[in-house]
Amino acid sequence: EKEHLSLSQEGIVQMEKFIKDLLDFTRASELNLDRFSIEQILDESIKTVADSLELKKIALEKDYGRGLPKALVDGDKMRQVFLNVLRNAYEATEEGGRIKVSISLLKDESGKKVKIEIADNGCAIPPEKREIIFEPFYTTKSSGIGLGLANARKIIEQHKGSIKVKDDFKPGACFEILIPCEGER
């Protein structure tokens, strides 16, 4: 009976997570915007996965530009985006592999943007899958439901930014996230 209860409890936890993810994706939630240091949000996200990285002996390299402006973002939602991408990088990377996170300032005709790159030397994403991975319910994992990257894209687009898999990155995969710095201080 104890074993059956344990299995039932595990199933309930999985169902609750699925429902929460589904609701998060379908809800048109408002952003709670404030000026945040993207470095700080990314570092907080890294701390959340640090134990997992250590267990798998994955080296994490950080390359943060100097003098980066604060961005007007929802800190909790951006942390969720970074966690989704970092977890995917962790899962794609073999034991002893490497993940690199970098932040820089990009200036183009549309203004200034903070550019965040999260790269791994794990299995690459084939060119034909680089867009479909952002579709709801697409997953290659046995335990995933395929809403992590779909939700990440939704959040980034709410911030008037973009997320994509870089075409020219080898080996592994590199996610590029651009967040506008409108009227930064």
FIKOLZA-1660 file (N, C-alpha, C; in steps of 0.1 Angstrom, whole numbers, plus 5000, padded with zeros to 4 digits):
% residues 185
   i   px   py   pz ch aa at
   1 5008 4988 5000  A  E  N
   1 5000 5000 5000  A  E CA
   1 5009 5013 5000  A  E  C
   2 5020 5012 5008  A  K  N
   2 5029 5023 5009  A  K CA
   2 5035 5027 4995  A  K  C
   3 5038 5016 4988  A  E  N
   3 5044 5018 4974  A  E CA
   3 5034 5024 4965  A  E  C
   4 5022 5019 4965  A  H  N
   4 5011 5025 4957  A  H CA
   4 5008 5039 4960  A  H  C
   5 5008 5043 4973  A  L  N
   5 5006 5057 4977  A  L CA
   5 5017 5066 4972  A  L  C
   6 5029 5061 4973  A  S  N
   6 5041 5068 4968  A  S CA
   6 5040 5071 4953  A  S  C
   7 5036 5061 4945  A  L  N
   7 5034 5062 4931  A  L CA
   7 5023 5072 4928  A  L  C
   8 5012 5071 4935  A  S  N
   8 5001 5080 4933  A  S CA
   8 5005 5094 4936  A  S  C
   9 5013 5096 4947  A  Q  N
   9 5017 5110 4951  A  Q CA
   9 5026 5115 4940  A  Q  C
  10 5035 5107 4935  A  E  N
  10 5044 5111 4924  A  E CA
  10 5036 5116 4911  A  E  C
  11 5026 5108 4908  A  G  N
  11 5017 5111 4897  A  G CA
  11 5009 5124 4899  A  G  C
  12 5005 5126 4911  A  I  N
  12 4998 5139 4914  A  I CA
  12 5007 5151 4913  A  I  C
  13 5020 5150 4917  A  V  N
  13 5029 5160 4916  A  V CA
  13 5032 5163 4901  A  V  C
  14 5033 5153 4893  A  Q  N
  14 5035 5155 4879  A  Q CA
  14 5023 5162 4872  A  Q  C
  15 5011 5158 4876  A  M  N
  15 4999 5164 4870  A  M CA
  15 4998 5178 4875  A  M  C
  16 5001 5181 4887  A  E  N
  16 5001 5195 4892  A  E CA
  16 5011 5204 4884  A  E  C
  17 5023 5199 4881  A  K  N
  17 5033 5206 4874  A  K CA
  17 5028 5208 4859  A  K  C
  18 5022 5198 4853  A  F  N
  18 5016 5199 4840  A  F CA
  18 5006 5210 4839  A  F  C
  19 4996 5210 4849  A  I  N
  19 4985 5220 4849  A  I CA
  19 4991 5234 4851  A  I  C
  20 5000 5235 4860  A  K  N
  20 5006 5248 4863  A  K CA
  20 5013 5254 4850  A  K  C
  21 5021 5245 4843  A  D  N
  21 5028 5249 4831  A  D CA
  21 5018 5253 4820  A  D  C
  22 5007 5245 4819  A  L  N
  22 4997 5248 4809  A  L CA
  22 4990 5261 4812  A  L  C
  23 4986 5263 4825  A  L  N
  23 4980 5276 4828  A  L CA
  23 4989 5288 4826  A  L  C
  24 5002 5286 4830  A  D  N
  24 5012 5297 4828  A  D CA
  24 5013 5300 4813  A  D  C
  25 5012 5290 4804  A  F  N
  25 5013 5293 4790  A  F CA
  25 5001 5299 4784  A  F  C
  26 4989 5295 4789  A  T  N
  26 4977 5300 4783  A  T CA
  26 4972 5313 4788  A  T  C
  27 4976 5316 4801  A  R  N
  27 4972 5329 4807  A  R CA
  27 4979 5340 4801  A  R  C
  28 4971 5351 4798  A  A  N
  28 4977 5363 4793  A  A CA
  28 4981 5372 4806  A  A  C
  29 4991 5368 4812  A  S  N
  29 4995 5374 4825  A  S CA
  29 5002 5388 4822  A  S  C
  30 4999 5397 4831  A  E  N
  30 5006 5410 4830  A  E CA
  30 5020 5409 4835  A  E  C
  31 5028 5418 4830  A  L  N
  31 5042 5419 4834  A  L CA
  31 5043 5428 4846  A  L  C
  32 5051 5425 4856  A  N  N
  32 5054 5433 4867  A  N CA
  32 5067 5439 4865  A  N  C
  33 5068 5450 4857  A  L  N
  33 5080 5456 4852  A  L CA
  33 5087 5465 4862  A  L  C
  34 5100 5464 4862  A  D  N
  34 5109 5472 4870  A  D CA
  34 5123 5472 4864  A  D  C
  35 5131 5481 4868  A  R  N
  35 5145 5481 4863  A  R CA
  35 5153 5470 4870  A  R  C
  36 5159 5461 4863  A  F  N
  36 5167 5450 4868  A  F CA
  36 5180 5449 4861  A  F  C
  37 5190 5444 4868  A  S  N
  37 5203 5441 4862  A  S CA
  37 5201 5426 4857  A  S  C
  38 5203 5425 4844  A  I  N
  38 5201 5412 4838  A  I CA
  38 5212 5402 4843  A  I  C
  39 5224 5408 4846  A  E  N
  39 5234 5399 4852  A  E CA
  39 5229 5393 4865  A  E  C
  40 5222 5401 4874  A  Q  N
  40 5218 5396 4886  A  Q CA
  40 5207 5385 4884  A  Q  C
  41 5198 5387 4875  A  I  N
  41 5187 5377 4873  A  I CA
  41 5193 5365 4868  A  I  C
  42 5203 5366 4858  A  L  N
  42 5209 5354 4853  A  L CA
  42 5217 5346 4864  A  L  C
  43 5224 5354 4872  A  D  N
  43 5232 5348 4883  A  D CA
  43 5223 5340 4893  A  D  C
  44 5211 5346 4896  A  E  N
  44 5201 5339 4904  A  E CA
  44 5197 5326 4898  A  E  C
  45 5195 5327 4885  A  S  N
  45 5190 5315 4878  A  S CA
  45 5201 5304 4878  A  S  C
  46 5214 5308 4876  A  I  N
  46 5225 5299 4876  A  I CA
  46 5226 5292 4890  A  I  C
  47 5224 5300 4901  A  K  N
  47 5225 5294 4914  A  K CA
  47 5214 5283 4916  A  K  C
  48 5203 5284 4910  A  T  N
  48 5192 5274 4911  A  T CA
  48 5197 5261 4905  A  T  C
  49 5205 5261 4894  A  V  N
  49 5209 5249 4887  A  V CA
  49 5223 5245 4891  A  V  C
  50 5230 5253 4900  A  A  N
  50 5244 5250 4903  A  A CA
  50 5247 5236 4908  A  A  C
  51 5238 5231 4917  A  D  N
  51 5240 5218 4923  A  D CA
  51 5239 5207 4912  A  D  C
  52 5230 5209 4903  A  S  N
  52 5228 5199 4892  A  S CA
  52 5241 5199 4883  A  S  C
  53 5246 5211 4880  A  L  N
  53 5258 5212 4872  A  L CA
  53 5270 5206 4878  A  L  C
  54 5271 5208 4891  A  E  N
  54 5282 5202 4899  A  E CA
  54 5281 5187 4899  A  E  C
  55 5269 5181 4901  A  L  N
  55 5268 5167 4901  A  L CA
  55 5272 5161 4887  A  L  C
  56 5269 5168 4877  A  K  N
  56 5272 5163 4863  A  K CA
  56 5286 5167 4859  A  K  C
  57 5293 5174 4867  A  K  N
  57 5307 5180 4865  A  K CA
  57 5307 5188 4852  A  K  C
  58 5297 5196 4851  A  I  N
  58 5296 5206 4839  A  I CA
  58 5302 5219 4843  A  I  C
  59 5312 5224 4836  A  A  N
  59 5318 5236 4839  A  A CA
  59 5310 5248 4833  A  A  C
  60 5308 5258 4841  A  L  N
  60 5300 5270 4837  A  L CA
  60 5309 5281 4836  A  L  C
  61 5309 5287 4824  A  E  N
  61 5318 5299 4821  A  E CA
  61 5309 5311 4819  A  E  C
  62 5313 5322 4826  A  K  N
  62 5305 5335 4824  A  K CA
  62 5313 5345 4818  A  K  C
  63 5307 5353 4809  A  D  N
  63 5314 5364 4802  A  D CA
  63 5304 5375 4801  A  D  C
  64 5304 5384 4811  A  Y  N
  64 5295 5395 4812  A  Y CA
  64 5302 5408 4808  A  Y  C
  65 5296 5415 4799  A  G  N
  65 5302 5428 4795  A  G CA
  65 5302 5438 4806  A  G  C
  66 5310 5449 4805  A  R  N
  66 5310 5459 4815  A  R CA
  66 5300 5470 4812  A  R  C
  67 5295 5477 4822  A  G  N
  67 5287 5488 4821  A  G CA
  67 5274 5485 4814  A  G  C
  68 5268 5474 4816  A  L  N
  68 5255 5470 4810  A  L CA
  68 5244 5478 4817  A  L  C
  69 5235 5483 4809  A  P  N
  69 5224 5490 4815  A  P CA
  69 5214 5481 4822  A  P  C
  70 5206 5486 4831  A  K  N
  70 5195 5479 4836  A  K CA
  70 5184 5478 4826  A  K  C
  71 5176 5468 4826  A  A  N
  71 5165 5467 4816  A  A CA
  71 5152 5467 4823  A  A  C
  72 5141 5472 4817  A  L  N
  72 5128 5472 4822  A  L CA
  72 5121 5459 4819  A  L  C
  73 5122 5450 4829  A  V  N
  73 5117 5436 4828  A  V CA
  73 5109 5432 4840  A  V  C
  74 5102 5421 4838  A  D  N
  74 5096 5413 4850  A  D CA
  74 5107 5403 4854  A  D  C
  75 5113 5406 4866  A  G  N
  75 5124 5398 4871  A  G CA
  75 5120 5383 4872  A  G  C
  76 5109 5380 4878  A  D  N
  76 5105 5366 4880  A  D CA
  76 5103 5359 4867  A  D  C
  77 5097 5366 4857  A  K  N
  77 5094 5359 4844  A  K CA
  77 5108 5357 4837  A  K  C
  78 5117 5367 4838  A  M  N
  78 5130 5365 4831  A  M CA
  78 5138 5354 4837  A  M  C
  79 5137 5353 4850  A  R  N
  79 5143 5342 4857  A  R CA
  79 5138 5328 4852  A  R  C
  80 5125 5328 4850  A  Q  N
  80 5118 5316 4845  A  Q CA
  80 5124 5312 4831  A  Q  C
  81 5126 5323 4822  A  V  N
  81 5131 5321 4809  A  V CA
  81 5145 5315 4810  A  V  C
  82 5154 5321 4818  A  F  N
  82 5168 5317 4819  A  F CA
  82 5168 5303 4825  A  F  C
  83 5160 5300 4835  A  L  N
  83 5160 5286 4840  A  L CA
  83 5156 5276 4830  A  L  C
  84 5146 5279 4822  A  N  N
  84 5142 5269 4811  A  N CA
  84 5154 5267 4802  A  N  C
  85 5160 5277 4797  A  V  N
  85 5171 5275 4788  A  V CA
  85 5183 5269 4794  A  V  C
  86 5186 5272 4807  A  L  N
  86 5197 5266 4814  A  L CA
  86 5195 5251 4816  A  L  C
  87 5183 5248 4820  A  R  N
  87 5179 5234 4822  A  R CA
  87 5180 5226 4809  A  R  C
  88 5176 5231 4798  A  N  N
  88 5177 5224 4785  A  N CA
  88 5192 5223 4782  A  N  C
  89 5200 5233 4785  A  A  N
  89 5215 5232 4782  A  A CA
  89 5221 5221 4791  A  A  C
  90 5217 5220 4803  A  Y  N
  90 5222 5210 4813  A  Y CA
  90 5218 5196 4808  A  Y  C
  91 5205 5195 4803  A  E  N
  91 5201 5181 4799  A  E CA
  91 5207 5177 4786  A  E  C
  92 5211 5187 4778  A  A  N
  92 5217 5183 4765  A  A CA
  92 5232 5181 4766  A  A  C
  93 5238 5185 4777  A  T  N
  93 5253 5184 4779  A  T CA
  93 5257 5171 4786  A  T  C
  94 5267 5164 4781  A  E  N
  94 5272 5152 4787  A  E CA
  94 5280 5155 4799  A  E  C
  95 5282 5145 4808  A  E  N
  95 5290 5147 4820  A  E CA
  95 5304 5152 4816  A  E  C
  96 5308 5162 4823  A  G  N
  96 5321 5168 4821  A  G CA
  96 5321 5179 4810  A  G  C
  97 5309 5182 4805  A  G  N
  97 5308 5192 4794  A  G CA
  97 5309 5206 4799  A  G  C
  98 5304 5216 4791  A  R  N
  98 5306 5230 4794  A  R CA
  98 5294 5238 4789  A  R  C
  99 5290 5248 4797  A  I  N
  99 5279 5257 4794  A  I CA
  99 5286 5271 4796  A  I  C
 100 5283 5280 4786  A  K  N
 100 5288 5293 4787  A  K CA
 100 5277 5303 4786  A  K  C
 101 5276 5313 4795  A  V  N
 101 5266 5323 4795  A  V CA
 101 5273 5336 4793  A  V  C
 102 5268 5344 4784  A  S  N
 102 5274 5357 4781  A  S CA
 102 5263 5368 4780  A  S  C
 103 5267 5380 4784  A  I  N
 103 5258 5391 4783  A  I CA
 103 5266 5403 4777  A  I  C
 104 5260 5409 4767  A  S  N
 104 5266 5421 4761  A  S CA
 104 5256 5431 4757  A  S  C
 105 5261 5443 4753  A  L  N
 105 5252 5453 4748  A  L CA
 105 5252 5453 4733  A  L  C
 106 5241 5453 4726  A  L  N
 106 5240 5454 4712  A  L CA
 106 5233 5467 4708  A  L  C
 107 5239 5474 4698  A  K  N
 107 5233 5486 4693  A  K CA
 107 5230 5484 4678  A  K  C
 108 5218 5486 4674  A  D  N
 108 5214 5485 4660  A  D CA
 108 5204 5496 4657  A  D  C
 109 5199 5496 4645  A  E  N
 109 5190 5507 4640  A  E CA
 109 5177 5508 4649  A  E  C
 110 5174 5497 4656  A  S  N
 110 5162 5498 4664  A  S CA
 110 5165 5502 4679  A  S  C
 111 5177 5505 4682  A  G  N
 111 5181 5509 4696  A  G CA
 111 5190 5499 4702  A  G  C
 112 5191 5501 4716  A  K  N
 112 5200 5493 4724  A  K CA
 112 5193 5481 4729  A  K  C
 113 5200 5470 4729  A  K  N
 113 5194 5457 4735  A  K CA
 113 5205 5450 4743  A  K  C
 114 5200 5443 4753  A  V  N
 114 5209 5435 4761  A  V CA
 114 5208 5421 4754  A  V  C
 115 5220 5416 4750  A  K  N
 115 5221 5403 4743  A  K CA
 115 5226 5392 4753  A  K  C
 116 5218 5382 4756  A  I  N
 116 5221 5371 4764  A  I CA
 116 5223 5359 4756  A  I  C
 117 5234 5352 4757  A  E  N
 117 5237 5339 4750  A  E CA
 117 5239 5328 4761  A  E  C
 118 5232 5317 4759  A  I  N
 118 5234 5306 4767  A  I CA
 118 5238 5294 4757  A  I  C
 119 5251 5290 4758  A  A  N
 119 5256 5280 4749  A  A CA
 119 5261 5268 4756  A  A  C
 120 5259 5256 4750  A  D  N
 120 5264 5244 4755  A  D CA
 120 5272 5236 4745  A  D  C
 121 5280 5226 4749  A  N  N
 121 5287 5218 4739  A  N CA
 121 5281 5204 4739  A  N  C
 122 5268 5203 4742  A  G  N
 122 5260 5191 4741  A  G CA
 122 5255 5188 4727  A  G  C
 123 5244 5181 4726  A  C  N
 123 5239 5177 4713  A  C CA
 123 5233 5189 4706  A  C  C
 124 5236 5190 4694  A  A  N
 124 5231 5202 4686  A  A CA
 124 5217 5201 4683  A  A  C
 125 5211 5212 4679  A  I  N
 125 5197 5212 4675  A  I CA
 125 5197 5212 4659  A  I  C
 126 5191 5202 4653  A  P  N
 126 5192 5202 4638  A  P CA
 126 5184 5215 4632  A  P  C
 127 5189 5220 4621  A  P  N
 127 5183 5232 4615  A  P CA
 127 5168 5232 4614  A  P  C
 128 5163 5220 4610  A  E  N
 128 5149 5219 4608  A  E CA
 128 5140 5219 4621  A  E  C
 129 5147 5218 4632  A  K  N
 129 5140 5218 4645  A  K CA
 129 5141 5231 4652  A  K  C
 130 5149 5241 4647  A  R  N
 130 5152 5253 4654  A  R CA
 130 5140 5262 4657  A  R  C
 131 5130 5261 4649  A  E  N
 131 5118 5269 4651  A  E CA
 131 5107 5260 4659  A  E  C
 132 5107 5248 4655  A  I  N
 132 5096 5239 4661  A  I CA
 132 5098 5237 4676  A  I  C
 133 5110 5238 4681  A  I  N
 133 5113 5236 4695  A  I CA
 133 5105 5247 4704  A  I  C
 134 5101 5258 4698  A  F  N
 134 5094 5268 4705  A  F CA
 134 5079 5266 4704  A  F  C
 135 5075 5256 4697  A  E  N
 135 5060 5253 4696  A  E CA
 135 5055 5246 4709  A  E  C
 136 5043 5250 4713  A  P  N
 136 5037 5243 4725  A  P CA
 136 5036 5228 4723  A  P  C
 137 5039 5221 4733  A  F  N
 137 5038 5206 4734  A  F CA
 137 5049 5199 4726  A  F  C
 138 5058 5206 4720  A  Y  N
 138 5069 5199 4713  A  Y CA
 138 5080 5195 4723  A  Y  C
 139 5083 5183 4724  A  T  N
 139 5094 5178 4733  A  T CA
 139 5101 5166 4728  A  T  C
 140 5114 5165 4731  A  T  N
 140 5121 5153 4728  A  T CA
 140 5124 5145 4741  A  T  C
 141 5119 5150 4752  A  K  N
 141 5122 5144 4765  A  K CA
 141 5110 5134 4769  A  K  C
 142 5114 5124 4776  A  S  N
 142 5103 5114 4780  A  S CA
 142 5095 5120 4791  A  S  C
 143 5101 5129 4799  A  S  N
 143 5094 5134 4811  A  S CA
 143 5088 5148 4808  A  S  C
 144 5092 5155 4797  A  G  N
 144 5088 5168 4795  A  G CA
 144 5074 5169 4788  A  G  C
 145 5068 5181 4789  A  I  N
 145 5055 5183 4782  A  I CA
 145 5056 5193 4771  A  I  C
 146 5067 5199 4769  A  G  N
 146 5069 5207 4758  A  G CA
 146 5064 5222 4759  A  G  C
 147 5064 5227 4771  A  L  N
 147 5059 5241 4773  A  L CA
 147 5070 5250 4777  A  L  C
 148 5082 5245 4781  A  G  N
 148 5093 5253 4786  A  G CA
 148 5097 5264 4776  A  G  C
 149 5101 5260 4765  A  L  N
 149 5106 5270 4755  A  L CA
 149 5095 5278 4748  A  L  C
 150 5083 5272 4747  A  A  N
 150 5071 5279 4742  A  A CA
 150 5068 5291 4752  A  A  C
 151 5069 5288 4765  A  N  N
 151 5066 5298 4775  A  N CA
 151 5077 5308 4775  A  N  C
 152 5090 5304 4773  A  A  N
 152 5101 5313 4773  A  A CA
 152 5099 5323 4762  A  A  C
 153 5096 5318 4750  A  R  N
 153 5094 5327 4738  A  R CA
 153 5082 5337 4741  A  R  C
 154 5071 5332 4747  A  K  N
 154 5060 5341 4750  A  K CA
 154 5064 5352 4759  A  K  C
 155 5072 5349 4769  A  I  N
 155 5076 5359 4779  A  I CA
 155 5086 5369 4772  A  I  C
 156 5095 5364 4765  A  I  N
 156 5104 5373 4758  A  I CA
 156 5097 5382 4748  A  I  C
 157 5087 5377 4741  A  E  N
 157 5080 5385 4732  A  E CA
 157 5071 5396 4739  A  E  C
 158 5066 5392 4751  A  Q  N
 158 5059 5402 4759  A  Q CA
 158 5068 5414 4763  A  Q  C
 159 5081 5411 4764  A  H  N
 159 5091 5421 4767  A  H CA
 159 5096 5428 4754  A  H  C
 160 5090 5425 4743  A  K  N
 160 5093 5431 4730  A  K CA
 160 5107 5427 4726  A  K  C
 161 5111 5415 4730  A  G  N
 161 5124 5409 4727  A  G CA
 161 5123 5397 4717  A  G  C
 162 5134 5390 4716  A  S  N
 162 5134 5378 4707  A  S CA
 162 5143 5367 4714  A  S  C
 163 5140 5355 4710  A  I  N
 163 5148 5344 4714  A  I CA
 163 5149 5334 4702  A  I  C
 164 5161 5329 4700  A  K  N
 164 5163 5320 4688  A  K CA
 164 5175 5311 4691  A  K  C
 165 5176 5301 4683  A  V  N
 165 5188 5293 4683  A  V CA
 165 5197 5298 4672  A  V  C
 166 5209 5301 4676  A  K  N
 166 5219 5306 4666  A  K CA
 166 5222 5295 4655  A  K  C
 167 5223 5299 4643  A  D  N
 167 5225 5290 4632  A  D CA
 167 5240 5285 4631  A  D  C
 168 5249 5294 4634  A  D  N
 168 5263 5291 4631  A  D CA
 168 5271 5286 4644  A  D  C
 169 5264 5279 4653  A  F  N
 169 5271 5275 4665  A  F CA
 169 5274 5260 4665  A  F  C
 170 5287 5257 4667  A  K  N
 170 5291 5243 4668  A  K CA
 170 5302 5241 4678  A  K  C
 171 5303 5231 4686  A  P  N
 171 5293 5220 4687  A  P CA
 171 5283 5225 4697  A  P  C
 172 5272 5217 4697  A  G  N
 172 5261 5220 4707  A  G CA
 172 5251 5230 4702  A  G  C
 173 5246 5238 4711  A  A  N
 173 5235 5248 4708  A  A CA
 173 5238 5261 4715  A  A  C
 174 5233 5272 4709  A  C  N
 174 5235 5285 4715  A  C CA
 174 5221 5292 4714  A  C  C
 175 5215 5296 4725  A  F  N
 175 5203 5304 4725  A  F CA
 175 5207 5318 4726  A  F  C
 176 5201 5327 4717  A  E  N
 176 5204 5341 4718  A  E CA
 176 5191 5348 4722  A  E  C
 177 5191 5356 4733  A  I  N
 177 5180 5363 4738  A  I CA
 177 5183 5378 4737  A  I  C
 178 5174 5386 4731  A  L  N
 178 5176 5400 4730  A  L CA
 178 5165 5407 4737  A  L  C
 179 5168 5416 4746  A  I  N
 179 5159 5424 4754  A  I CA
 179 5161 5439 4752  A  I  C
 180 5151 5446 4747  A  P  N
 180 5154 5461 4745  A  P CA
 180 5157 5468 4758  A  P  C
 181 5165 5478 4757  A  C  N
 181 5168 5487 4769  A  C CA
 181 5163 5501 4767  A  C  C
 182 5150 5502 4765  A  E  N
 182 5143 5515 4762  A  E CA
 182 5145 5524 4774  A  E  C
 183 5151 5536 4771  A  G  N
 183 5152 5546 4782  A  G CA
 183 5159 5541 4794  A  G  C
 184 5170 5534 4792  A  E  N
 184 5177 5528 4803  A  E CA
 184 5184 5539 4812  A  E  C
 185 5186 5536 4824  A  R  N
 185 5193 5546 4833  A  R CA
 185 5207 5540 4837  A  R  C
% end
